[in-house]
Amino acid sequence: MRLPKPGTNPRGVEITKEALSSLVEDKMSKIIEISWQKTKVDYNPYKRWVDYWREDKDEN
């Protein structure tokens, strides 16, 4: 695992392939099972921004 550089705005630590493999293979590693459920989201970012710009234009 590699810690972020000082003075940066990190979002976590970097985990190398070797570090992840070592964690997976270690019998003493703790696990948390997560049941991921993928749901379909009806979202059109292009339409959202066109509507947003239209509203902004109408207000000015």
CHARMM-style PDB file with segment names, atoms N, HN, CA, C and O in Angstrom:
ATOM      1  N   MET     1       0.845  -1.171   0.000  1.00  0.00      PROA
ATOM      2  CA  MET     1       0.000   0.000   0.000  1.00  0.00      PROA
ATOM      3  C   MET     1       0.889   1.232   0.000  1.00  0.00      PROA
ATOM      4  O   MET     1       1.932   1.266   0.654  1.00  0.00      PROA
ATOM      5  N   ARG     2       0.468   2.221  -0.729  1.00  0.00      PROA
ATOM      6  HN  ARG     2      -0.379   2.194  -1.260  1.00  0.00      PROA
ATOM      7  CA  ARG     2       1.263   3.433  -0.869  1.00  0.00      PROA
ATOM      8  C   ARG     2       0.460   4.620  -0.327  1.00  0.00      PROA
ATOM      9  O   ARG     2      -0.647   4.894  -0.790  1.00  0.00      PROA
ATOM     10  N   LEU     3       1.027   5.315   0.653  1.00  0.00      PROA
ATOM     11  HN  LEU     3       1.927   5.092   1.029  1.00  0.00      PROA
ATOM     12  CA  LEU     3       0.355   6.483   1.216  1.00  0.00      PROA
ATOM     13  C   LEU     3       0.429   7.652   0.240  1.00  0.00      PROA
ATOM     14  O   LEU     3       1.361   7.728  -0.560  1.00  0.00      PROA
ATOM     15  N   PRO     4      -0.552   8.576   0.296  1.00  0.00      PROA
ATOM     16  CA  PRO     4      -0.526   9.728  -0.615  1.00  0.00      PROA
ATOM     17  C   PRO     4       0.613  10.690  -0.283  1.00  0.00      PROA
ATOM     18  O   PRO     4       1.126  10.706   0.836  1.00  0.00      PROA
ATOM     19  N   LYS     5       0.995  11.490  -1.275  1.00  0.00      PROA
ATOM     20  HN  LYS     5       0.579  11.477  -2.184  1.00  0.00      PROA
ATOM     21  CA  LYS     5       2.060  12.465  -1.090  1.00  0.00      PROA
ATOM     22  C   LYS     5       1.559  13.607  -0.202  1.00  0.00      PROA
ATOM     23  O   LYS     5       0.407  14.023  -0.326  1.00  0.00      PROA
ATOM     24  N   PRO     6       2.408  14.116   0.689  1.00  0.00      PROA
ATOM     25  CA  PRO     6       2.013  15.253   1.534  1.00  0.00      PROA
ATOM     26  C   PRO     6       1.648  16.473   0.680  1.00  0.00      PROA
ATOM     27  O   PRO     6       2.265  16.729  -0.354  1.00  0.00      PROA
ATOM     28  N   GLY     7       0.640  17.215   1.132  1.00  0.00      PROA
ATOM     29  HN  GLY     7       0.139  17.007   1.972  1.00  0.00      PROA
ATOM     30  CA  GLY     7       0.240  18.427   0.421  1.00  0.00      PROA
ATOM     31  C   GLY     7      -0.727  18.178  -0.713  1.00  0.00      PROA
ATOM     32  O   GLY     7      -1.073  19.112  -1.437  1.00  0.00      PROA
ATOM     33  N   THR     8      -1.179  16.933  -0.893  1.00  0.00      PROA
ATOM     34  HN  THR     8      -0.897  16.174  -0.305  1.00  0.00      PROA
ATOM     35  CA  THR     8      -2.149  16.630  -1.944  1.00  0.00      PROA
ATOM     36  C   THR     8      -3.521  16.436  -1.322  1.00  0.00      PROA
ATOM     37  O   THR     8      -3.650  16.404  -0.098  1.00  0.00      PROA
ATOM     38  N   ASN     9      -4.528  16.308  -2.141  1.00  0.00      PROA
ATOM     39  HN  ASN     9      -4.422  16.334  -3.136  1.00  0.00      PROA
ATOM     40  CA  ASN     9      -5.889  16.080  -1.679  1.00  0.00      PROA
ATOM     41  C   ASN     9      -6.263  14.639  -2.025  1.00  0.00      PROA
ATOM     42  O   ASN     9      -6.978  14.397  -2.997  1.00  0.00      PROA
ATOM     43  N   PRO    10      -5.775  13.679  -1.223  1.00  0.00      PROA
ATOM     44  CA  PRO    10      -5.953  12.268  -1.569  1.00  0.00      PROA
ATOM     45  C   PRO    10      -7.374  11.764  -1.365  1.00  0.00      PROA
ATOM     46  O   PRO    10      -8.154  12.336  -0.603  1.00  0.00      PROA
ATOM     47  N   ARG    11      -7.688  10.692  -2.056  1.00  0.00      PROA
ATOM     48  HN  ARG    11      -7.055  10.227  -2.675  1.00  0.00      PROA
ATOM     49  CA  ARG    11      -8.982  10.031  -1.916  1.00  0.00      PROA
ATOM     50  C   ARG    11      -8.799   8.640  -1.315  1.00  0.00      PROA
ATOM     51  O   ARG    11      -9.708   7.812  -1.382  1.00  0.00      PROA
ATOM     52  N   GLY    12      -7.647   8.382  -0.737  1.00  0.00      PROA
ATOM     53  HN  GLY    12      -6.909   9.054  -0.683  1.00  0.00      PROA
ATOM     54  CA  GLY    12      -7.368   7.077  -0.154  1.00  0.00      PROA
ATOM     55  C   GLY    12      -5.938   6.681  -0.432  1.00  0.00      PROA
ATOM     56  O   GLY    12      -5.121   7.505  -0.842  1.00  0.00      PROA
ATOM     57  N   VAL    13      -5.640   5.420  -0.209  1.00  0.00      PROA
ATOM     58  HN  VAL    13      -6.304   4.751   0.124  1.00  0.00      PROA
ATOM     59  CA  VAL    13      -4.303   4.904  -0.464  1.00  0.00      PROA
ATOM     60  C   VAL    13      -4.309   4.099  -1.752  1.00  0.00      PROA
ATOM     61  O   VAL    13      -5.341   3.563  -2.156  1.00  0.00      PROA
ATOM     62  N   GLU    14      -3.159   4.018  -2.388  1.00  0.00      PROA
ATOM     63  HN  GLU    14      -2.321   4.453  -2.060  1.00  0.00      PROA
ATOM     64  CA  GLU    14      -3.017   3.173  -3.577  1.00  0.00      PROA
ATOM     65  C   GLU    14      -2.712   1.761  -3.108  1.00  0.00      PROA
ATOM     66  O   GLU    14      -1.876   1.559  -2.227  1.00  0.00      PROA
ATOM     67  N   ILE    15      -3.393   0.780  -3.699  1.00  0.00      PROA
ATOM     68  HN  ILE    15      -4.072   0.944  -4.414  1.00  0.00      PROA
ATOM     69  CA  ILE    15      -3.146  -0.620  -3.362  1.00  0.00      PROA
ATOM     70  C   ILE    15      -2.615  -1.304  -4.613  1.00  0.00      PROA
ATOM     71  O   ILE    15      -3.283  -1.347  -5.646  1.00  0.00      PROA
ATOM     72  N   THR    16      -1.401  -1.839  -4.502  1.00  0.00      PROA
ATOM     73  HN  THR    16      -0.859  -1.804  -3.663  1.00  0.00      PROA
ATOM     74  CA  THR    16      -0.800  -2.526  -5.642  1.00  0.00      PROA
ATOM     75  C   THR    16      -1.430  -3.904  -5.808  1.00  0.00      PROA
ATOM     76  O   THR    16      -2.085  -4.412  -4.898  1.00  0.00      PROA
ATOM     77  N   LYS    17      -1.229  -4.495  -6.963  1.00  0.00      PROA
ATOM     78  HN  LYS    17      -0.698  -4.083  -7.702  1.00  0.00      PROA
ATOM     79  CA  LYS    17      -1.730  -5.840  -7.244  1.00  0.00      PROA
ATOM     80  C   LYS    17      -1.165  -6.832  -6.229  1.00  0.00      PROA
ATOM     81  O   LYS    17      -1.876  -7.713  -5.744  1.00  0.00      PROA
ATOM     82  N   GLU    18       0.120  -6.679  -5.914  1.00  0.00      PROA
ATOM     83  HN  GLU    18       0.698  -5.964  -6.308  1.00  0.00      PROA
ATOM     84  CA  GLU    18       0.780  -7.589  -4.976  1.00  0.00      PROA
ATOM     85  C   GLU    18       0.170  -7.460  -3.575  1.00  0.00      PROA
ATOM     86  O   GLU    18      -0.048  -8.468  -2.902  1.00  0.00      PROA
ATOM     87  N   ALA    19      -0.107  -6.224  -3.132  1.00  0.00      PROA
ATOM     88  HN  ALA    19       0.070  -5.406  -3.679  1.00  0.00      PROA
ATOM     89  CA  ALA    19      -0.685  -6.010  -1.806  1.00  0.00      PROA
ATOM     90  C   ALA    19      -2.086  -6.607  -1.730  1.00  0.00      PROA
ATOM     91  O   ALA    19      -2.439  -7.237  -0.732  1.00  0.00      PROA
ATOM     92  N   LEU    20      -2.878  -6.416  -2.767  1.00  0.00      PROA
ATOM     93  HN  LEU    20      -2.591  -5.904  -3.577  1.00  0.00      PROA
ATOM     94  CA  LEU    20      -4.234  -6.959  -2.778  1.00  0.00      PROA
ATOM     95  C   LEU    20      -4.212  -8.488  -2.785  1.00  0.00      PROA
ATOM     96  O   LEU    20      -4.983  -9.127  -2.069  1.00  0.00      PROA
ATOM     97  N   SER    21      -3.343  -9.060  -3.583  1.00  0.00      PROA
ATOM     98  HN  SER    21      -2.717  -8.541  -4.165  1.00  0.00      PROA
ATOM     99  CA  SER    21      -3.210 -10.522  -3.613  1.00  0.00      PROA
ATOM    100  C   SER    21      -2.796 -11.060  -2.251  1.00  0.00      PROA
ATOM    101  O   SER    21      -3.304 -12.089  -1.804  1.00  0.00      PROA
ATOM    102  N   SER    22      -1.881 -10.370  -1.598  1.00  0.00      PROA
ATOM    103  HN  SER    22      -1.468  -9.534  -1.962  1.00  0.00      PROA
ATOM    104  CA  SER    22      -1.418 -10.795  -0.272  1.00  0.00      PROA
ATOM    105  C   SER    22      -2.564 -10.756   0.739  1.00  0.00      PROA
ATOM    106  O   SER    22      -2.699 -11.667   1.555  1.00  0.00      PROA
ATOM    107  N   LEU    23      -3.380  -9.717   0.690  1.00  0.00      PROA
ATOM    108  HN  LEU    23      -3.270  -8.977   0.027  1.00  0.00      PROA
ATOM    109  CA  LEU    23      -4.526  -9.624   1.598  1.00  0.00      PROA
ATOM    110  C   LEU    23      -5.542 -10.729   1.343  1.00  0.00      PROA
ATOM    111  O   LEU    23      -6.083 -11.308   2.285  1.00  0.00      PROA
ATOM    112  N   VAL    24      -5.799 -11.021   0.082  1.00  0.00      PROA
ATOM    113  HN  VAL    24      -5.359 -10.551  -0.684  1.00  0.00      PROA
ATOM    114  CA  VAL    24      -6.776 -12.050  -0.280  1.00  0.00      PROA
ATOM    115  C   VAL    24      -6.302 -13.431   0.176  1.00  0.00      PROA
ATOM    116  O   VAL    24      -7.105 -14.232   0.655  1.00  0.00      PROA
ATOM    117  N   GLU    25      -5.022 -13.711   0.032  1.00  0.00      PROA
ATOM    118  HN  GLU    25      -4.370 -13.060  -0.357  1.00  0.00      PROA
ATOM    119  CA  GLU    25      -4.486 -15.027   0.359  1.00  0.00      PROA
ATOM    120  C   GLU    25      -4.252 -15.242   1.855  1.00  0.00      PROA
ATOM    121  O   GLU    25      -4.152 -16.386   2.297  1.00  0.00      PROA
ATOM    122  N   ASP    26      -4.162 -14.175   2.635  1.00  0.00      PROA
ATOM    123  HN  ASP    26      -4.243 -13.245   2.276  1.00  0.00      PROA
ATOM    124  CA  ASP    26      -3.889 -14.285   4.070  1.00  0.00      PROA
ATOM    125  C   ASP    26      -5.114 -14.814   4.809  1.00  0.00      PROA
ATOM    126  O   ASP    26      -6.187 -14.213   4.753  1.00  0.00      PROA
ATOM    127  N   LYS    27      -4.951 -15.926   5.493  1.00  0.00      PROA
ATOM    128  HN  LYS    27      -4.080 -16.414   5.538  1.00  0.00      PROA
ATOM    129  CA  LYS    27      -6.054 -16.568   6.222  1.00  0.00      PROA
ATOM    130  C   LYS    27      -6.540 -15.724   7.404  1.00  0.00      PROA
ATOM    131  O   LYS    27      -7.676 -15.888   7.851  1.00  0.00      PROA
ATOM    132  N   MET    28      -5.698 -14.829   7.911  1.00  0.00      PROA
ATOM    133  HN  MET    28      -4.776 -14.696   7.548  1.00  0.00      PROA
ATOM    134  CA  MET    28      -6.059 -14.010   9.071  1.00  0.00      PROA
ATOM    135  C   MET    28      -6.779 -12.712   8.674  1.00  0.00      PROA
ATOM    136  O   MET    28      -7.228 -11.967   9.545  1.00  0.00      PROA
ATOM    137  N   SER    29      -6.889 -12.438   7.371  1.00  0.00      PROA
ATOM    138  HN  SER    29      -6.524 -13.043   6.664  1.00  0.00      PROA
ATOM    139  CA  SER    29      -7.572 -11.218   6.920  1.00  0.00      PROA
ATOM    140  C   SER    29      -9.058 -11.304   7.230  1.00  0.00      PROA
ATOM    141  O   SER    29      -9.679 -12.351   7.050  1.00  0.00      PROA
ATOM    142  N   LYS    30      -9.616 -10.211   7.691  1.00  0.00      PROA
ATOM    143  HN  LYS    30      -9.112  -9.360   7.837  1.00  0.00      PROA
ATOM    144  CA  LYS    30     -11.055 -10.130   7.970  1.00  0.00      PROA
ATOM    145  C   LYS    30     -11.773  -9.774   6.681  1.00  0.00      PROA
ATOM    146  O   LYS    30     -11.213  -9.089   5.825  1.00  0.00      PROA
ATOM    147  N   ILE    31     -13.005 -10.233   6.537  1.00  0.00      PROA
ATOM    148  HN  ILE    31     -13.460 -10.789   7.233  1.00  0.00      PROA
ATOM    149  CA  ILE    31     -13.776  -9.903   5.344  1.00  0.00      PROA
ATOM    150  C   ILE    31     -15.145  -9.368   5.752  1.00  0.00      PROA
ATOM    151  O   ILE    31     -15.663  -9.688   6.822  1.00  0.00      PROA
ATOM    152  N   ILE    32     -15.696  -8.576   4.905  1.00  0.00      PROA
ATOM    153  HN  ILE    32     -15.275  -8.316   4.035  1.00  0.00      PROA
ATOM    154  CA  ILE    32     -17.061  -8.094   5.043  1.00  0.00      PROA
ATOM    155  C   ILE    32     -17.759  -8.447   3.741  1.00  0.00      PROA
ATOM    156  O   ILE    32     -17.387  -7.953   2.677  1.00  0.00      PROA
ATOM    157  N   GLU    33     -18.762  -9.294   3.823  1.00  0.00      PROA
ATOM    158  HN  GLU    33     -19.064  -9.695   4.687  1.00  0.00      PROA
ATOM    159  CA  GLU    33     -19.490  -9.662   2.607  1.00  0.00      PROA
ATOM    160  C   GLU    33     -20.513  -8.577   2.286  1.00  0.00      PROA
ATOM    161  O   GLU    33     -21.267  -8.135   3.152  1.00  0.00      PROA
ATOM    162  N   ILE    34     -20.520  -8.167   1.042  1.00  0.00      PROA
ATOM    163  HN  ILE    34     -19.908  -8.526   0.338  1.00  0.00      PROA
ATOM    164  CA  ILE    34     -21.442  -7.137   0.575  1.00  0.00      PROA
ATOM    165  C   ILE    34     -22.248  -7.717  -0.569  1.00  0.00      PROA
ATOM    166  O   ILE    34     -21.695  -8.256  -1.527  1.00  0.00      PROA
ATOM    167  N   SER    35     -23.552  -7.602  -0.458  1.00  0.00      PROA
ATOM    168  HN  SER    35     -24.001  -7.164   0.321  1.00  0.00      PROA
ATOM    169  CA  SER    35     -24.433  -8.066  -1.517  1.00  0.00      PROA
ATOM    170  C   SER    35     -24.761  -6.870  -2.420  1.00  0.00      PROA
ATOM    171  O   SER    35     -25.622  -6.052  -2.097  1.00  0.00      PROA
ATOM    172  N   TRP    36     -24.062  -6.785  -3.554  1.00  0.00      PROA
ATOM    173  HN  TRP    36     -23.363  -7.450  -3.817  1.00  0.00      PROA
ATOM    174  CA  TRP    36     -24.272  -5.673  -4.476  1.00  0.00      PROA
ATOM    175  C   TRP    36     -25.490  -5.950  -5.334  1.00  0.00      PROA
ATOM    176  O   TRP    36     -25.611  -7.022  -5.929  1.00  0.00      PROA
ATOM    177  N   GLN    37     -26.387  -4.986  -5.397  1.00  0.00      PROA
ATOM    178  HN  GLN    37     -26.288  -4.116  -4.914  1.00  0.00      PROA
ATOM    179  CA  GLN    37     -27.563  -5.109  -6.241  1.00  0.00      PROA
ATOM    180  C   GLN    37     -27.559  -3.953  -7.233  1.00  0.00      PROA
ATOM    181  O   GLN    37     -27.706  -2.789  -6.861  1.00  0.00      PROA
ATOM    182  N   LYS    38     -27.390  -4.302  -8.487  1.00  0.00      PROA
ATOM    183  HN  LYS    38     -27.271  -5.248  -8.789  1.00  0.00      PROA
ATOM    184  CA  LYS    38     -27.336  -3.286  -9.531  1.00  0.00      PROA
ATOM    185  C   LYS    38     -28.756  -2.935  -9.959  1.00  0.00      PROA
ATOM    186  O   LYS    38     -29.540  -3.808 -10.332  1.00  0.00      PROA
ATOM    187  N   THR    39     -29.072  -1.652  -9.900  1.00  0.00      PROA
ATOM    188  HN  THR    39     -28.435  -0.943  -9.597  1.00  0.00      PROA
ATOM    189  CA  THR    39     -30.389  -1.206 -10.336  1.00  0.00      PROA
ATOM    190  C   THR    39     -30.241  -0.298 -11.548  1.00  0.00      PROA
ATOM    191  O   THR    39     -29.254   0.428 -11.675  1.00  0.00      PROA
ATOM    192  N   LYS    40     -31.213  -0.342 -12.425  1.00  0.00      PROA
ATOM    193  HN  LYS    40     -32.015  -0.931 -12.323  1.00  0.00      PROA
ATOM    194  CA  LYS    40     -31.180   0.504 -13.620  1.00  0.00      PROA
ATOM    195  C   LYS    40     -31.658   1.903 -13.244  1.00  0.00      PROA
ATOM    196  O   LYS    40     -32.714   2.067 -12.632  1.00  0.00      PROA
ATOM    197  N   VAL    41     -30.877   2.894 -13.614  1.00  0.00      PROA
ATOM    198  HN  VAL    41     -30.020   2.761 -14.111  1.00  0.00      PROA
ATOM    199  CA  VAL    41     -31.214   4.281 -13.340  1.00  0.00      PROA
ATOM    200  C   VAL    41     -31.551   4.944 -14.663  1.00  0.00      PROA
ATOM    201  O   VAL    41     -30.749   4.948 -15.597  1.00  0.00      PROA
ATOM    202  N   ASP    42     -32.752   5.504 -14.724  1.00  0.00      PROA
ATOM    203  HN  ASP    42     -33.403   5.500 -13.965  1.00  0.00      PROA
ATOM    204  CA  ASP    42     -33.182   6.196 -15.930  1.00  0.00      PROA
ATOM    205  C   ASP    42     -32.690   7.639 -15.843  1.00  0.00      PROA
ATOM    206  O   ASP    42     -33.323   8.484 -15.211  1.00  0.00      PROA
ATOM    207  N   TYR    43     -31.561   7.910 -16.481  1.00  0.00      PROA
ATOM    208  HN  TYR    43     -31.046   7.224 -16.995  1.00  0.00      PROA
ATOM    209  CA  TYR    43     -30.904   9.197 -16.346  1.00  0.00      PROA
ATOM    210  C   TYR    43     -30.279   9.586 -17.674  1.00  0.00      PROA
ATOM    211  O   TYR    43     -29.530   8.812 -18.270  1.00  0.00      PROA
ATOM    212  N   ASN    44     -30.585  10.768 -18.125  1.00  0.00      PROA
ATOM    213  HN  ASN    44     -31.193  11.397 -17.641  1.00  0.00      PROA
ATOM    214  CA  ASN    44     -30.034  11.270 -19.372  1.00  0.00      PROA
ATOM    215  C   ASN    44     -29.325  12.596 -19.067  1.00  0.00      PROA
ATOM    216  O   ASN    44     -29.981  13.635 -18.988  1.00  0.00      PROA
ATOM    217  N   PRO    45     -27.998  12.578 -18.894  1.00  0.00      PROA
ATOM    218  CA  PRO    45     -27.296  13.808 -18.514  1.00  0.00      PROA
ATOM    219  C   PRO    45     -27.416  14.908 -19.567  1.00  0.00      PROA
ATOM    220  O   PRO    45     -27.467  16.087 -19.217  1.00  0.00      PROA
ATOM    221  N   TYR    46     -27.462  14.549 -20.831  1.00  0.00      PROA
ATOM    222  HN  TYR    46     -27.421  13.592 -21.116  1.00  0.00      PROA
ATOM    223  CA  TYR    46     -27.588  15.560 -21.889  1.00  0.00      PROA
ATOM    224  C   TYR    46     -28.906  16.316 -21.731  1.00  0.00      PROA
ATOM    225  O   TYR    46     -28.920  17.547 -21.749  1.00  0.00      PROA
ATOM    226  N   LYS    47     -30.012  15.590 -21.577  1.00  0.00      PROA
ATOM    227  HN  LYS    47     -30.001  14.590 -21.563  1.00  0.00      PROA
ATOM    228  CA  LYS    47     -31.327  16.224 -21.413  1.00  0.00      PROA
ATOM    229  C   LYS    47     -31.354  17.076 -20.136  1.00  0.00      PROA
ATOM    230  O   LYS    47     -31.918  18.170 -20.118  1.00  0.00      PROA
ATOM    231  N   ARG    48     -30.740  16.560 -19.082  1.00  0.00      PROA
ATOM    232  HN  ARG    48     -30.282  15.671 -19.096  1.00  0.00      PROA
ATOM    233  CA  ARG    48     -30.722  17.302 -17.817  1.00  0.00      PROA
ATOM    234  C   ARG    48     -30.076  18.674 -18.004  1.00  0.00      PROA
ATOM    235  O   ARG    48     -30.612  19.680 -17.539  1.00  0.00      PROA
ATOM    236  N   TRP    49     -28.922  18.717 -18.686  1.00  0.00      PROA
ATOM    237  HN  TRP    49     -28.487  17.900 -19.064  1.00  0.00      PROA
ATOM    238  CA  TRP    49     -28.224  19.986 -18.868  1.00  0.00      PROA
ATOM    239  C   TRP    49     -28.945  20.895 -19.861  1.00  0.00      PROA
ATOM    240  O   TRP    49     -28.962  22.113 -19.679  1.00  0.00      PROA
ATOM    241  N   VAL    50     -29.534  20.326 -20.899  1.00  0.00      PROA
ATOM    242  HN  VAL    50     -29.520  19.337 -21.047  1.00  0.00      PROA
ATOM    243  CA  VAL    50     -30.296  21.156 -21.843  1.00  0.00      PROA
ATOM    244  C   VAL    50     -31.458  21.813 -21.108  1.00  0.00      PROA
ATOM    245  O   VAL    50     -31.713  23.004 -21.283  1.00  0.00      PROA
ATOM    246  N   ASP    51     -32.161  21.037 -20.286  1.00  0.00      PROA
ATOM    247  HN  ASP    51     -31.954  20.069 -20.144  1.00  0.00      PROA
ATOM    248  CA  ASP    51     -33.266  21.598 -19.500  1.00  0.00      PROA
ATOM    249  C   ASP    51     -32.764  22.650 -18.518  1.00  0.00      PROA
ATOM    250  O   ASP    51     -33.399  23.690 -18.344  1.00  0.00      PROA
ATOM    251  N   TYR    52     -31.636  22.387 -17.881  1.00  0.00      PROA
ATOM    252  HN  TYR    52     -31.120  21.542 -18.022  1.00  0.00      PROA
ATOM    253  CA  TYR    52     -31.054  23.333 -16.927  1.00  0.00      PROA
ATOM    254  C   TYR    52     -30.701  24.650 -17.622  1.00  0.00      PROA
ATOM    255  O   TYR    52     -31.017  25.727 -17.116  1.00  0.00      PROA
ATOM    256  N   TRP    53     -30.045  24.559 -18.782  1.00  0.00      PROA
ATOM    257  HN  TRP    53     -29.788  23.684 -19.193  1.00  0.00      PROA
ATOM    258  CA  TRP    53     -29.667  25.767 -19.511  1.00  0.00      PROA
ATOM    259  C   TRP    53     -30.909  26.529 -19.979  1.00  0.00      PROA
ATOM    260  O   TRP    53     -30.929  27.760 -19.965  1.00  0.00      PROA
ATOM    261  N   ARG    54     -31.932  25.799 -20.388  1.00  0.00      PROA
ATOM    262  HN  ARG    54     -31.916  24.799 -20.399  1.00  0.00      PROA
ATOM    263  CA  ARG    54     -33.171  26.425 -20.836  1.00  0.00      PROA
ATOM    264  C   ARG    54     -33.810  27.209 -19.674  1.00  0.00      PROA
ATOM    265  O   ARG    54     -34.253  28.343 -19.859  1.00  0.00      PROA
ATOM    266  N   GLU    55     -33.854  26.604 -18.487  1.00  0.00      PROA
ATOM    267  HN  GLU    55     -33.494  25.683 -18.337  1.00  0.00      PROA
ATOM    268  CA  GLU    55     -34.414  27.289 -17.316  1.00  0.00      PROA
ATOM    269  C   GLU    55     -33.603  28.532 -16.977  1.00  0.00      PROA
ATOM    270  O   GLU    55     -34.164  29.588 -16.686  1.00  0.00      PROA
ATOM    271  N   ASP    56     -32.281  28.402 -17.018  1.00  0.00      PROA
ATOM    272  HN  ASP    56     -31.825  27.544 -17.255  1.00  0.00      PROA
ATOM    273  CA  ASP    56     -31.404  29.527 -16.705  1.00  0.00      PROA
ATOM    274  C   ASP    56     -31.610  30.662 -17.703  1.00  0.00      PROA
ATOM    275  O   ASP    56     -31.641  31.830 -17.317  1.00  0.00      PROA
ATOM    276  N   LYS    57     -31.750  30.327 -18.975  1.00  0.00      PROA
ATOM    277  HN  LYS    57     -31.725  29.378 -19.289  1.00  0.00      PROA
ATOM    278  CA  LYS    57     -31.961  31.326 -20.026  1.00  0.00      PROA
ATOM    279  C   LYS    57     -33.301  32.032 -19.824  1.00  0.00      PROA
ATOM    280  O   LYS    57     -33.394  33.247 -20.004  1.00  0.00      PROA
ATOM    281  N   ASP    58     -34.338  31.281 -19.451  1.00  0.00      PROA
ATOM    282  HN  ASP    58     -34.263  30.294 -19.305  1.00  0.00      PROA
ATOM    283  CA  ASP    58     -35.665  31.852 -19.253  1.00  0.00      PROA
ATOM    284  C   ASP    58     -35.707  32.801 -18.056  1.00  0.00      PROA
ATOM    285  O   ASP    58     -36.503  33.740 -18.048  1.00  0.00      PROA
ATOM    286  N   GLU    59     -34.861  32.574 -17.039  1.00  0.00      PROA
ATOM    287  HN  GLU    59     -34.214  31.812 -17.045  1.00  0.00      PROA
ATOM    288  CA  GLU    59     -34.833  33.425 -15.853  1.00  0.00      PROA
ATOM    289  C   GLU    59     -34.115  34.738 -16.134  1.00  0.00      PROA
ATOM    290  O   GLU    59     -34.371  35.727 -15.448  1.00  0.00      PROA
ATOM    291  N   ASN    60     -33.229  34.779 -17.114  1.00  0.00      PROA
ATOM    292  HN  ASN    60     -33.020  33.976 -17.672  1.00  0.00      PROA
ATOM    293  CA  ASN    60     -32.451  36.000 -17.390  1.00  0.00      PROA
ATOM    294  C   ASN    60     -33.023  36.760 -18.508  1.00  0.00      PROA
ATOM    295  OT1 ASN    60     -32.496  37.811 -18.873  1.00  0.00      PROA
TER     296      ASN     60
END
